[in-house]
Amino acid sequence: REGEDLATTALRGGPALRLPGQWNQWFNFQSDERKAIQLGMCVFNGWKDEGNTHSHEVGLQSTFRPMNALSLRMNPFYSFNYDDLQYVETAAHNNESRYLFGRIDQKTLGVTLRLDYSITPDLTVQFYGQPFVSAGKYSQFKRITAPRAERYADRFQTFGKELSYDQAGEAYGVDENGDGAADYFFAKPDFNFRQFRSNLVVRWEYSPGSTAFLVWSQGRTGFESSGDFSF
C-alpha cells in the first residue's frame, strides 16, 4: 500500500508526497547467552515497489565473559541505502516553493564497544565507545511537481540540461525557463560524516548509600562534502 512521507514534505509546509509501498525483512540469530562467549547476527532488508529504492543492514554481536566480574562486547555494523526520493532542500522561485529531491547512495560503517568490570562489589568500571562513518552521494536530482499523482513517474520532474554545477561554490543551479541563467540554487548535498564517541565511568560506593563517580567523555567529529566513503 502506498503511503505518505510526512517527515520530508508535510512537516516542511508542503503537500504530503505519495510514496510506493515498502517491504521489510528482519532476521536475528543469537547463541546461548549463558555461555562465556556469545555470538549473534541481525540483518535488515527493505525494498520499495517503485524507484529501485532499497536498503540493507547487517550487524554482528559478540560478548566475551572470561569471568563473572568482566564483560566485553563488540558489535560492528554496516549498512547501505539507495533511495530514489531523498529530500535535499526547499528552494524559492517566483514566490513559490520548489521541493527538491535526489537519489542517494549512502554507506555507513561503525562499531559499538562496551566494557563492564567489577573490581570489587563496591568499585566498578564501565567503558562505551563508538567510531562511526557515514557517506552519501546524490544523483538524479528532481523537483516534485504532482505529489499525489497516481503514477510514480508523474510525481516529479528529473532535471536534465537545466541543471548546472558551480565547482567553486559547491552548488547546483536550476534554469527552469531555459534562458541560460540559473533561476535558483541549492547546495551540494554530498557528505562524509565521521564521529567517535566515548564514555568512561568509575563508580565507587565508598559507604552504604554514598557513591562517588568519575566520568570522562570524549567526542570527535569530522565532515567533508566529498561523499566518498573514507575514514
TORLORO-199257 format. One line per 3 residues: their letters; for each residue x, y, z of N, C-alpha, C, O. Coordinates in steps of 0.05 Angstrom, whole numbers, plus 32768, in hexadecimal, padded with zeros to 4 digits. Example, Ala and Ser with C-alpha at 12.3 -4.5 7.8 and 13.67 -1.06 7.14 Angstrom:
<pts>
AS> 8108 7F8E 809C 80F6 7FA6 809C 8108 7FBE 809C 811D 7FBE 80A9  8101 7FD3 808E 8111 7FEB 808F 8102 8001 809D 810C 8017 80A1
</pts>
This chain:
<pts>
REG> 8011 7FE8 8000 8000 8000 8000 8012 8019 8000 8025 801B 800F  800A 802C 7FEF 801A 8044 7FED 8013 8056 8005 7FFC 8057 800E  8027 8065 800F 8023 8076 8026 802C 8092 8021 8032 809A 800A
EDL> 802E 80A2 8036 8036 80BE 8035 8050 80C2 8045 8053 80B8 805B  8063 80D0 8039 807B 80D7 8047 8078 80F1 8056 8081 8106 804C  806B 80F1 806D 8066 8109 807B 807F 8117 8085 8080 812F 8088
ATT> 8094 8107 808B 80AC 8112 8096 80BB 8124 8083 80C8 8137 808C  80B9 811F 8069 80C9 812F 8056 80BA 8145 8049 80C6 8158 803F  809F 8145 8048 8091 815A 803A 807C 8168 804B 807E 8181 804E
ALR> 806A 815A 8057 8054 8167 8066 805F 8176 807E 8056 818C 8084  8074 816B 808B 807F 8179 80A2 808F 8191 809B 8095 81A2 80AC  8095 8194 8081 80A3 81AC 8078 8090 81C0 806A 8099 81D2 805D
GGP> 8077 81BC 806E 8063 81CE 8063 8059 81C7 8047 804A 81D7 803C  8062 81B1 803C 8059 81AA 8021 8045 8193 8022 803F 8188 8037  803B 818C 800B 8027 8176 8009 8034 815B 800E 804C 8157 8008
ALR> 8025 8149 801A 8030 812E 801F 8036 8120 8005 8025 8120 7FF3  804D 8114 8004 8056 8106 7FEC 804D 80E8 7FED 8053 80DA 8001  8040 80E0 7FD8 8037 80C4 7FD7 804F 80B2 7FD0 805C 80B6 7FBB
LPG> 8054 809E 7FE1 806B 808D 7FDD 8063 8070 7FD7 804D 8068 7FDE  8074 8062 7FC8 806D 8046 7FC2 806C 8035 7FDC 8079 803C 7FF0  805E 801F 7FDB 805D 800C 7FF1 8079 8000 7FF6 8089 7FFF 7FE3
QWN> 807E 7FF8 800E 8098 7FED 8015 8096 7FD2 8023 8083 7FCD 8032  80A9 7FC1 801D 80AB 7FA6 8029 80C3 7FA5 803A 80D9 7FAC 8031  80C0 7F9C 8053 80D6 7F9B 8066 80DA 7F7E 806F 80C8 7F6E 8070
QWF> 80F3 7F78 8076 80FA 7F5D 807F 8110 7F5F 8094 8124 7F6D 8091  810C 7F51 80AA 811F 7F50 80C0 8127 7F34 80C7 8116 7F22 80C7  8140 7F30 80CD 814A 7F16 80D8 815B 7F1C 80F0 816A 7F30 80F1
NFQ> 8159 7F0B 8104 8169 7F0D 811C 8171 7EF2 8126 8160 7EE1 812B  818C 7EED 8128 8196 7ED4 8132 81A8 7ED9 814A 81B7 7EED 814B  81A6 7EC8 815E 81B5 7ECC 8177 81BB 7EB1 8184 81A9 7EA0 8186
SDE> 81D3 7EAF 818E 81DB 7E96 819B 81D3 7E97 81B9 81C8 7EAB 81C2  81D9 7E82 81C8 81D1 7E80 81E4 81DF 7E96 81F4 81F7 7E97 81F6  81CF 7EA7 8201 81DA 7EBD 8210 81E5 7EB4 822B 81F2 7EC4 8238
RKA> 81E2 7E9B 8232 81ED 7E91 824B 820A 7E89 8248 8218 7E85 825C  8214 7E87 8230 822F 7E7F 822B 8243 7E96 822E 823B 7EAE 822E  825C 7E90 8231 8271 7EA4 8235 8274 7EB5 821B 827A 7ECD 821C
IQL> 8270 7EA8 8204 8271 7EB6 81EA 8255 7EB5 81DD 824B 7E9F 81D9  824A 7ECC 81D7 8230 7ECE 81CA 8233 7EDC 81B0 823F 7EF2 81AF  8228 7ED1 819A 8229 7EDD 8180 820D 7EE0 8175 81FB 7ED2 817C
GMC> 820A 7EF4 8163 81F0 7EF9 8157 81F3 7F09 813E 8208 7F14 8138  81DD 7F0A 812F 81DC 7F19 8116 81C0 7F24 8112 81AD 7F15 8116  81BE 7F3D 8109 81A4 7F48 8102 81A6 7F53 80E5 81B9 7F60 80DE
VFN> 8191 7F4E 80D5 8190 7F57 80B9 8176 7F64 80B3 8161 7F5B 80BC  8178 7F7B 80A5 815F 7F89 809C 8161 7F8D 807E 8176 7F94 8073  814B 7F89 8070 8148 7F8F 8054 812E 7F9D 804F 8119 7F96 805B
GWK> 812E 7FB1 803E 8116 7FC0 8037 8116 7FC7 8019 812A 7FCF 800E  80FE 7FC4 800D 80FB 7FCB 7FF1 80E1 7FDA 7FED 80CD 7FD5 7FFA  80E2 7FEE 7FDA 80C9 7FFC 7FD2 80C1 7FF2 7FB7 80D1 7FE9 7FA7
DEG> 80A7 7FF3 7FB2 809C 7FE8 7F99 80A5 7FF6 7F80 80A6 7FEA 7F6B  80AB 8010 7F83 80B4 801F 7F6B 80CC 8030 7F72 80D2 8036 7F8A  80DA 8039 7F5D 80F1 804B 7F61 810B 803D 7F67 811F 804B 7F6C
NTH> 810C 8023 7F67 8124 8014 7F6D 8130 801D 7F87 8149 8021 7F8A  811F 8021 7F9B 8128 8029 7FB6 812B 8010 7FC7 8118 8000 7FC9  8142 800D 7FD4 8146 7FF6 7FE6 815B 7FFD 7FFB 816D 800E 7FF5
SHE> 815A 7FF1 8012 816D 7FF5 8027 8173 7FDB 8035 8161 7FC9 8037  818C 7FD8 803F 8194 7FBF 804C 81A7 7FC5 8062 81B7 7FD8 8061  81A6 7FB5 8078 81B8 7FB9 808E 81BE 7F9E 809B 81AC 7F8D 809D
VGL> 81D7 7F9A 80A3 81DF 7F82 80B1 81EF 7F8A 80C9 8201 7F9C 80C7  81E9 7F7E 80E0 81F8 7F83 80F8 8201 7F6A 8106 81F2 7F56 8106  8219 7F6A 8111 8223 7F52 811F 8224 7F59 813D 822A 7F6F 8145
QST> 821E 7F45 814D 821E 7F48 816A 8231 7F34 8176 822F 7F1C 8170  8242 7F3D 8188 8255 7F2B 8195 8259 7F34 81B2 825D 7F4B 81B7  8257 7F21 81C4 825A 7F27 81E1 826D 7F12 81ED 826A 7EFA 81E8
FRP> 8281 7F1B 81FB 8294 7F09 8208 8295 7F0E 8226 8299 7F24 822F  8290 7EF9 8235 8290 7EFB 8252 82A5 7EE7 825D 829E 7ED0 8264  82BE 7EEF 825F 82D2 7EDD 8269 82CF 7ED6 8287 82D8 7EC1 8290
MNA> 82C0 7EE7 8295 82BA 7EE2 82B1 82A1 7EF2 82B8 8299 7F04 82A9  8295 7EEC 82CF 827C 7EF9 82D6 827E 7F17 82D9 826B 7F25 82D4  8295 7F21 82E0 8299 7F3E 82E5 829E 7F4E 82CC 829E 7F66 82CC
LSL> 82A4 7F40 82B5 82AD 7F4F 829D 829C 7F47 8285 8297 7F2F 8280  8293 7F5B 8276 8283 7F56 825E 828E 7F69 8248 8290 7F81 824C  8294 7F5E 8230 829D 7F6D 8219 828A 7F69 8202 8283 7F52 81FC
RMN> 8282 7F7E 81F5 826F 7F7D 81DF 827A 7F8C 81C7 8285 7FA2 81CA  8277 7F81 81AF 827E 7F8F 8196 8269 7F89 8181 8265 7F72 817A  825B 7F9E 8178 8245 7F9B 8165 824A 7FAD 814D 8242 7FC4 814C
PFY> 8258 7FA2 8138 825B 7FB2 811F 8242 7FB1 810E 8232 7F9D 8110  823D 7FC5 80FE 8226 7FC6 80EC 822D 7FD4 80D2 823E 7FE6 80D2  8220 7FCD 80BD 8224 7FD9 80A2 8209 7FDA 8094 81F9 7FC7 8095
SFN> 8204 7FF1 8087 81EB 7FF4 8079 81EF 8004 805F 8202 8014 805D  81DE 7FFF 804B 81DE 8010 8033 81C1 8014 802B 81B0 8003 802E  81BD 802D 8021 81A2 8036 801C 81A1 8044 8001 81B1 8056 7FFB
YDD> 818F 803B 7FEF 818B 8048 7FD5 816E 8051 7FD5 815B 8041 7FD4  816A 806B 7FD6 814F 8077 7FD7 814B 808A 7FC0 815A 809D 7FBD  8137 8085 7FB0 8132 8095 7F98 8125 80B0 7F9F 8127 80C2 7F90
LQY> 8118 80B1 7FB7 810B 80CA 7FBF 8115 80D3 7FDA 8107 80D1 7FEE  812E 80DC 7FDB 8139 80E7 7FF4 8137 8105 7FF3 8141 8112 7FE0  812B 8111 8007 8128 812E 8008 8143 813B 8008 8156 8133 8016
VET> 8146 8151 7FF9 815E 8160 7FF7 815B 817C 8003 8169 8184 8015  8147 818B 7FF8 8145 81A7 8000 812A 81B3 7FF5 811F 81A8 7FE2  8121 81C8 8002 810A 81D7 7FF7 8114 81F2 7FEE 811E 8202 7FFE
AAH> 8112 81F7 7FD4 811B 8210 7FC8 8103 8222 7FC1 80EC 8218 7FC0  8108 823B 7FBE 80F2 824E 7FB7 80F7 8259 7F9B 810D 8260 7F94  80E1 825A 7F8B 80E2 8266 7F70 80C7 8271 7F69 80B3 8264 7F6B
NNE> 80C7 828B 7F62 80AE 8299 7F5B 8099 8297 7F72 8082 8292 7F6D  80A2 829A 7F8A 8091 8299 7FA2 8084 827E 7FA5 806F 827B 7FB2  8090 8269 7F9A 8086 824E 7F9D 809D 823C 7FA8 80B4 8241 7FA3
SRY> 8095 8227 7FB6 80A9 8215 7FC1 80AF 81FF 7FAC 809D 81F5 7F9E  80C8 81F8 7FAB 80D1 81E1 7F9B 80DC 81CC 7FAD 80F0 81CF 7FBA  80CE 81B5 7FAE 80D6 819F 7FC0 80E9 818D 7FB0 80E0 817F 7F9D
LFG> 8102 818D 7FB7 8117 8180 7FA8 811F 8165 7FB6 8124 8164 7FCE  8121 8151 7FA6 8129 8136 7FB0 813F 812C 7F9E 8144 8137 7F88  814B 8116 7FA6 8160 8109 7F96 8162 80EC 7F9D 8156 80E2 7FB0
RID> 8172 80DE 7F8D 8177 80C2 7F93 8191 80C0 7FA4 81A6 80C9 7F9A  8190 80B5 7FBC 81A7 80B3 7FCD 81B3 8097 7FCD 81A4 8083 7FCD  81CD 8096 7FCC 81DC 807D 7FCF 81EC 8080 7FE9 8201 808E 7FE9
QKT> 81E3 8074 7FFE 81EF 8078 8019 81F9 805F 8025 81ED 804A 8023  8211 8060 8031 821E 804A 803F 8225 8052 805B 822F 8069 805F  8221 8041 806E 8226 8047 808A 8235 802F 8097 822D 8018 8093
LGV> 824A 8035 80A6 8259 8020 80B4 8260 802A 80D0 8268 8041 80D4  825C 8019 80E3 8263 8020 80FF 8266 8008 8110 8260 7FF1 8108  826E 800C 8129 8271 7FF6 813C 826C 8001 8158 8275 8017 815E
TLR> 825D 7FF3 8168 8257 7FFA 8183 8268 7FE8 8196 8267 7FD0 8194  8276 7FF5 81A8 8288 7FE7 81BB 827E 7FEC 81D7 8279 8003 81DE  827D 7FD7 81E8 8274 7FDA 8204 8286 7FC9 8215 828D 7FB2 820E
LDY> 828D 7FD3 822D 829C 7FC4 8241 828F 7FC9 825C 828A 7FE0 8263  8289 7FB4 826B 827F 7FB6 8286 8291 7FA5 8298 8294 7F8D 8294  829C 7FB2 82AC 82AF 7FA3 82BE 82A9 7FAA 82DB 82AA 7FC2 82E2
SIT> 82A3 7F96 82EB 829E 7F9A 8307 82B8 7F92 8316 82BD 7F7B 831B  82C8 7FA6 831D 82E1 7FA1 832B 82DB 7F95 8347 82E7 7F82 834F  82C8 7FA1 8354 82BD 7F97 836D 829F 7F9C 836C 8296 7FAA 835A
PDL> 8290 7F91 837F 8273 7F97 837F 826D 7FB5 8381 8257 7FBE 837A  8280 7FC5 838B 827B 7FE1 838F 8289 7FF3 837B 8284 800B 837A  829A 7FE7 836A 82A9 7FF7 8356 82A7 7FEB 833B 82AF 7FD4 8336
TVQ> 829B 7FFA 8328 8296 7FF0 830D 82A1 8004 82F8 82A2 801C 82FD  82A8 7FF9 82E1 82B1 800A 82CA 82A1 8002 82B2 829D 7FEB 82AC  8297 8016 82A4 8287 8012 828B 8293 8024 8275 8299 803B 8279
FYG> 8295 8019 825D 829E 8028 8246 828B 8023 822F 8282 800D 822A  8286 8039 8220 8276 8038 8207 8284 8048 81F2 828D 805E 81F7  8287 803C 81DA 8293 804B 81C4 8286 8043 81A9 827E 802C 81A5
QPF> 8284 8056 8197 8278 8050 817D 8285 8062 8167 827E 8079 8164  8298 8057 8158 82A1 8064 813F 828C 805F 8129 8280 804A 8128  8288 8073 8118 8272 8073 8105 8278 8084 80ED 8284 8099 80F0
VSA> 8271 807A 80D5 8275 808A 80BD 825D 8084 80AB 8254 806D 80A7  8252 809A 809F 823C 8097 808C 8241 80AB 8075 8247 80C2 8079  823F 80A1 805C 8244 80B1 8045 822D 80AD 8031 8223 8097 802D
GKY> 8225 80C3 8024 8210 80C2 8010 8215 80D4 7FF8 821E 80EA 7FFB  820F 80C9 7FE1 8210 80D8 7FC8 81F5 80D9 7FBB 81E5 80C6 7FBC  81EF 80F0 7FAF 81D5 80F5 7FA3 81D7 80F6 7F85 81EB 80FF 7F7A
SQF> 81C2 80EE 7F78 81C0 80EF 7F5A 81A2 80F1 7F53 8191 80F0 7F65  819C 80F4 7F3A 8181 80F4 7F30 816F 8107 7F40 815A 8100 7F4A  8178 8120 7F41 8169 8135 7F4F 814E 813A 7F41 814C 8138 7F29
KRI> 8139 813F 7F52 811F 8142 7F47 810E 8156 7F57 8114 815B 7F6E  80FA 8161 7F4A 80E7 8173 7F57 80CC 8166 7F59 80C1 815C 7F45  80C0 8168 7F71 80A5 815C 7F74 8091 816F 7F66 8090 8187 7F6C
TAP> 8082 8163 7F54 806E 8173 7F44 8051 816B 7F4A 8040 817C 7F4A  804C 8152 7F4F 8031 8148 7F54 8033 8133 7F6A 8033 811B 7F63  8035 813A 7F83 803C 8127 7F98 8027 8111 7F9C 802D 80FC 7FA8
RAE> 800E 8116 7F93 7FF9 8101 7F97 7FF2 80F3 7F7E 7FDE 80E5 7F7D  8002 80F6 7F68 7FFB 80E9 7F4F 7FFA 80CB 7F52 8008 80BF 7F62  7FE9 80BE 7F42 7FE5 80A1 7F43 7FFF 8093 7F3B 8007 8080 7F48
RYA> 800A 809B 7F24 8023 808E 7F1B 803B 8099 7F29 803D 80B2 7F2D  804D 8088 7F30 8065 8091 7F3F 8075 80A5 7F2F 807E 80B9 7F3A  8079 80A0 7F15 808A 80B1 7F04 807E 80CC 7F00 808C 80DF 7EF8
DRF> 8063 80D0 7F04 8056 80E9 7F00 8058 80FC 7F18 804F 8112 7F17  8064 80F2 7F2E 8064 8102 7F47 807C 8116 7F47 807C 8127 7F58  808E 8113 7F35 80A6 8125 7F36 80B1 8128 7F19 80A9 811A 7F07
QTF> 80C2 813C 7F17 80D1 8141 7EFE 80EE 813E 7F04 80F9 814D 7F14  80FB 812C 7EF6 8118 8128 7EFA 8127 813C 7EE9 8122 813F 7ED1  813A 814A 7EF6 8149 815F 7EE8 815C 8153 7ED3 8167 813D 7ED7
GKE> 815E 8161 7EBD 8171 8159 7EA8 8183 8170 7EA1 8194 8177 7EB1  8180 817B 7E89 8192 8190 7E80 818E 81AA 7E8F 819E 81BD 7E8E  8177 81AD 7E9E 8172 81C5 7EAD 8183 81C7 7EC7 8183 81DB 7ED5
LSY> 8191 81B1 7ECD 81A1 81B0 7EE6 81BE 81B5 7EDF 81C9 81A9 7ECD  81CB 81C7 7EEF 81E8 81CD 7EEC 81F5 81CC 7F07 81E7 81CD 7F1C  8210 81C9 7F07 821E 81C7 7F21 8234 81DC 7F22 8244 81DF 7F0F
DQA> 8235 81EB 7F38 824A 81FE 7F3D 825F 81F1 7F4F 825A 81EE 7F67  8276 81EA 7F44 828A 81DC 7F53 8295 81ED 7F6A 8299 81E3 7F80  8299 8207 7F65 82A5 8218 7F7A 8291 821C 7F91 829A 821B 7FA8
GEA> 8278 8220 7F8B 8265 8224 7FA0 8258 820B 7FAB 8248 820C 7FBE  825F 81F4 7F9F 8253 81DA 7FA7 8235 81DC 7FA9 8228 81D5 7FBD  8229 81E6 7F93 820C 81EA 7F92 8202 81E3 7F76 8210 81E7 7F62
YGV> 81E9 81DA 7F74 81DC 81D4 7F5B 81C9 81EB 7F54 81BC 81F6 7F65  81C8 81F2 7F3A 81B5 8206 7F31 81A0 81F9 7F1F 81A6 81E6 7F10  8188 8203 7F21 8172 81F8 7F11 8167 820F 7EFF 815E 8223 7F09
DEN> 8167 820A 7EE5 815D 821D 7ED1 8142 8212 7EC7 8142 8203 7EB3  812C 8219 7ED4 8112 820E 7ECC 8108 8219 7EB1 80FC 820A 7EA2  810D 8233 7EAC 8102 823E 7E93 8114 823C 7E7B 810D 8244 7E65
GDG> 812C 8231 7E7F 813E 822C 7E68 814B 8244 7E5C 8152 8244 7E45  814D 825A 7E6C 8159 8273 7E61 8177 8274 7E65 8184 8288 7E5E  8183 825F 7E70 81A0 825F 7E74 81A9 8269 7E8F 81C1 8267 7E95
AAD> 8197 8273 7E9F 819E 827D 7EBA 818F 826D 7ECF 8177 8267 7ECC  819D 8265 7EE4 8190 8255 7EF9 817B 8265 7F07 8180 827C 7F0F  8164 8259 7F0B 814E 8266 7F19 8150 8262 7F37 8147 8273 7F46
YFF> 815D 824D 7F40 8162 8249 7F5D 8178 8235 7F60 817E 8226 7F4E  8183 8234 7F78 8199 8222 7F7E 8193 8211 7F97 8181 8217 7FA7  81A1 81FA 7F99 81A0 81EB 7FB1 81BC 81DF 7FB6 81CA 81D8 7FA3
AKP> 81C3 81DC 7FCF 81DE 81D4 7FD7 81E3 81B6 7FD0 81D0 81A6 7FD0  81FB 81B0 7FC9 8203 8194 7FC5 81FE 8184 7FDE 8209 818A 7FF3  81ED 816F 7FDC 81E5 8161 7FF5 81F8 814A 7FFC 81F3 813D 8011
DFN> 820C 8143 7FEC 821D 812D 7FF2 822B 8131 800D 8230 8147 8016  8230 811B 801B 823C 811D 8036 824D 8105 803D 8249 80EF 8032  8261 810A 804E 8270 80F5 805C 8271 80FE 8079 827F 8111 8080
FRQ> 8263 80EF 808A 8260 80F7 80A6 826E 80E1 80B7 8268 80CA 80B5  8281 80EA 80C8 8290 80D7 80D9 828E 80E0 80F6 828F 80F8 80FC  828B 80CD 8107 8288 80D4 8123 8293 80BE 8135 8291 80A6 812E
FRS> 829E 80C6 814C 82A6 80B3 8160 829C 80BD 817B 82A2 80D3 8183  828C 80AD 8189 8281 80B4 81A3 828A 809F 81B7 828B 8087 81B1  8290 80A9 81CF 829A 8096 81E4 8293 80A1 8200 8292 80B9 8204
NLV> 828E 808F 8212 8289 8095 822E 8297 8081 8240 8296 8069 823A  82A4 808A 8255 82B0 8079 8269 82A6 8081 8284 82A8 8099 828C  829B 806E 8293 828E 8074 82AC 829A 8061 82C2 829A 8049 82BE
VRW> 82A4 806D 82D7 82AE 805E 82EE 829A 8064 8305 8296 807B 830C  828F 804F 8310 827B 8053 8326 8285 8046 833F 828D 802E 8340  8285 8055 8355 8290 804B 836E 827B 8051 8384 8276 8068 838B
EYS> 8270 803C 838F 825E 803F 83A6 826F 803D 83C0 8272 8027 83CB  827A 8053 83C8 828D 8053 83DE 8280 804F 83F9 828D 8049 840D  8265 8052 83FA 8257 804D 8413 823A 8046 840A 8230 8051 83F7
PGS> 822D 8034 8419 8212 802D 8411 8200 8045 840D 81FC 8055 8420  81F5 8048 83F5 81E4 805E 83EE 81F2 8077 83E5 81E6 808B 83DE  820D 8076 83E5 821D 808D 83DC 8230 8084 83C5 8240 8072 83C9
TAF> 822D 8091 83AE 823C 8089 8396 824A 80A0 8389 823E 80B6 8386  8262 809C 8380 8271 80B0 8371 8275 80A6 8354 827A 808E 8350  8273 80B8 8341 8277 80B1 8324 828D 80C2 8319 8290 80D9 831F
LVW> 829D 80B5 8308 82B1 80C3 82F8 82AA 80BD 82DB 82AA 80A6 82D2  82A3 80D2 82CC 8299 80CF 82B0 82AB 80DE 829D 82B2 80F5 82A1  82B3 80D1 8288 82C3 80DD 8272 82B5 80D8 8258 82B1 80C0 8251
SQG> 82AF 80ED 8249 82A1 80EA 8230 82B1 80F8 821A 82BE 810D 821F  82AF 80ED 8202 82BE 80FA 81EC 82AD 80F6 81D2 82A2 80E0 81CD  82AC 810A 81C2 829F 8108 81A8 82AF 8117 8193 82B8 812E 8196
RTG> 82B4 810A 817C 82C2 8116 8166 82B1 8113 814D 82A5 80FE 8148  82B0 8128 813D 829F 8128 8125 82AD 8134 810E 82BC 8148 8111  82AA 8129 80F6 82B5 8134 80DE 82A1 8133 80C8 8290 8120 80C6
FES> 82A2 8147 80B6 828F 8148 809F 829D 8151 8086 82AD 8164 8087  8296 8145 8070 82A0 814D 8056 8288 814B 8042 8276 813B 8046  8289 815B 802D 8273 815B 801A 827A 814A 8001 826D 814C 7FEC
SGD> 828E 8139 8003 8296 8129 7FEC 8282 8112 7FE6 827E 810C 7FCF  8276 8106 7FFB 8265 80F0 7FF7 8273 80D5 7FF4 8267 80C0 7FF2  828E 80D6 7FF5 829E 80BD 7FF3 829D 80AE 800D 829E 80BA 8022
FSF> 829B 8094 800B 829B 8083 8023 82B7 807F 802C 82C5 806D 8022  82C0 808F 8040 82DC 808E 8049 82DD 8095 8066 82CD 80A4 8070  82F0 8088 8074 82F3 808D 8091 8304 80A6 8096 8309 80AD 80AD
</pts>
